[in-house]
Amino acid sequence: MKTAIYPGSFDPITLGHLNIIKRASICFDRLIVCVMVNSEKDEGLFSPAERVALIRQVVDRLSNVEVDSSSELVAEYARKKKACTIVKGLRAVSDYEKEVQMATLNRKLNPRLDTMFLPSGAKYTYLSSSAVKEMAWYAADLSDFLPREIIDQVNERVQQRREASKV
């Protein structure tokens, strides 16, 4: 059984992420979408456990996709899950440079681990969770950016943050 890991912060999961998940799930017997704790990012809009729950809502129809979270190095997580591949979506050249470096490091840490790069779909090249959060802050329509199942939850959380910042 070929298992792949699609790691990311997914705060929140976007239609671009979902596009990569659907495409990768066709390539592998088992795809684990793993919410990783990113030491370089500030506190998220959602906790890791909340992100896992949101992703599960979105991917529940994909029978070979699992959702998990981890705070360890992805190479070690992949070893424990017996995964052969890390899946990474690429939006731009700037993504490629960073991801090639990470792929090389992951292979050094886990020589049995490869990385598969999937270019984002053309309509998602500009899309990021950060951009979605910014649009949500200004009450923009998120239907072209987020899976419909989670739009209300994202808007509600951003509204809570807006109200808290006024205090």
Summary of the structure (lengths in Angstrom):
residues: 167
radius of gyration: 15.9
end to end distance: 52.8
largest distance: 52.8
contacts: 495
relative contact order: 0.19
helix: 48%
strand: 19%
